Every structure is written in C-alpha cells, then in structure tokens.
C-alpha cells in the first residue's frame, strides 16, 4: 500500500508517495511559483534521475495535473490507496483526521479567516486532487488535531465566555503533524520512553512555533487561535499587544490592511525587508544593524517560550530543533542554547557544526555533561500524514 501526501501552499505543492508502514519514499517533489510567469517543478523517484521542469502553472489544478501525470507515467499511482492532505485549521469541528467531502470543504472555507494563508490553499489542492483522483479516498490531517486536548487553562483566553463561545475563540495550536512526529522520533532516537520524557520542540521555518510535550502529549504551544501568535516568523510577528491593532484601526488602517500587515509584512520581512533567514543571517554577519536586531528579537522570543515551557512541565529532558531554520542554522542553535545555559542546556560546538544535511535520524548536539539533551531532528510531516490517513480509511 502507498499513500500520496499533498501539502498545498499558497503558491506551491509539495508531494510524496510513501509506504505508511515502512516509511519508504517512492517519489517526492515540489511545484513552486504557481500563478507566476515562470514556475518550476521537480520530481525525485527511486532509482531514477531527478526530473525538473520550468513552465508556467496557472493554478493548483495545473500543478496537480503535472504531478499526477508524472507519477502516473512512472506507474507510481497504481498502489496508491489513499491521498493524505495537510490541512491547517480544523477549528472545533475537526480534532482528528477526516475523510474529505463537499461538507468538510464547506467547513474549511468557513474556517479560512482563521488561517488565511493556509486553508484557502489547502482547499485548492484538495479540490484539484479530488478531480484528478476521484476513485481514491482523500483524508485531511489537521495541524490543529495534535493540540485538540490541550488543558483548559492553556486553550482558554481570558475574555467574555459568551463571546468566546459564539466566535470559537480559543487556542488551537498549529504545526501539529511536525510536533507529533518530531517529539516521538526524538524520544526514539534517544532511546527514551516518550511517556517519560519532557520535550520542547522548536519548529523553526518561515512559519515557526514551539510546543511543550510531556509524556507524549502536548501541554502547551506558542501558536493560538490562528498561526499568528507566538514566535517571530518569516512574515508574521508572533506575540503582539492587541492594543497595537486597535491603535492602528483607530488611526485609519482598515481590517484588510491590518490583516495584510500581520500575515505578510511583519516578522523578519517587516524588520529587514526579507523573510529568508539565510539572508538575514548574512546581512547581520556583514554588520547590518536591522538584521542583527531581527535575530535578537527572534532569539529572545524563542528563549522566553522555552523557559516558560520548562516551568509549565516542571522540568526539561530534551530540546529539539526542527524544520528548515532549526535543522540548518548552526548559529541560531548556538545562540539559543547559550541563552538557555541556566536551564542546564550545554551545546557541543563541534557536534552542532557537523550536523549532516538530509539525515533522517536525530543528531544529538548537546555536550556529554548537559542536563538537557539537545537534538536536531528532521521533521517528516509527510510520513505522519500518510500514517494518519491510512489509519483513517483502514477498517
């Protein structure tokens, strides 16, 4: 049995054909710059050279058509029995993976204002894939699902309870597939029982979040009702005083302008003009004061959340870095860990600098005498989604 996993972003589609049982990846690829004049696509297959294409993809339907044409021509769709979709915001309706149908998509549309960068793109990808593969069940695996059982004191905002109930205002949490996979994998690679380990996972990419996982269950998270809360991100600010938004609204900005500011013109981009952490790091190294400030703000926020989660769990056994920035930014890991020495975190500089790219297993980068294990664990949301989708349709 194989699963086709689709992760549709606003202008991209990541995909993978994977065996849910063994984790064997038969094919994977990416279509990017959808809707732009010059798009790009790539496909990696077992035992074959990488296939690349430069062409315009008008929309997600054209992108998925290219993906399925290439996979079908290679015979890779023959054993696909389920399509798993990364779906971001499930609100109160979806606390576990669900088979996607017209009713499910209607609810996802209703929830789109809570994740405006994600749900609309997810829906486009789902619709395109259902058109192309109508005979195969499609399953949505929601980012919010992993955090569905957060303690009441964590998910509750201190506002009027009737207002919160009417508008479904609560903390939902995001990047659930990544946090679930990484926390489990880190425990496995440490040789520890997940039920006995207190972990803080730092999912650091263009979107960034932190999660406290105690005994295999999430007990706190940095993201809230929407993916805006928490850490500094590529284009999103993370934590911000709600009074700032009222101030902007009262002084002439409308709701759509504030929405655009928070989702597309904040975070690293707002502070430096670019949302690429590599560019920010290079500029800071060259002496750019704005870039250095952006790094300091980001690191301060990370350290603050790790310290808070340490207190929430009553200790910390492992600190795990994952996602694009977490897995590849040696300097950021070093700066964060240096600030966390008070919690017993001690990094081994040599190990940290030698983390190999593309490795599937965790790499321990803490010093031998560190009270807290520090790991770099590559996330594998696709495998998590494939397994969740397969379990949903298997009797």
Secondary structure, 3 states (H helix, E strand, C coil): CEEEEEEECCCEEEEEEECCCCCCEEEEEEEECCCCCCEEEEEEECCCCCEEEEECCCCHHHHHHHHHHHHHHCCCCCCEEEEEEEECCCCCCCCCCEECCHHHHHHHHHHHHHCCCCHHHHHHHHHHHHHHCCCCEEEEEEHHHHHCCCCHHHHCCCCCHHHHHHCCCCCCCCCHHHHHHHHHHHHHHHCCCHHHCEEEEEEECCCEEEEEEECCEEEEECCCCCCCCCCCCCCCCCCCCHHHHHHHHHCCCCHHHHHHHHHHCCHHHHHHCCCCHHHHHHHHHCCCHHHHHHHHHHHHHHHHHHHHHHHHHCCCCEEEEEHHHHHHCHHHHHHHHHHCHHHCECECHHHHHCCCCCCCCCEECECCCCCEEEEECCCCHHHHHHHHHHHHHCC
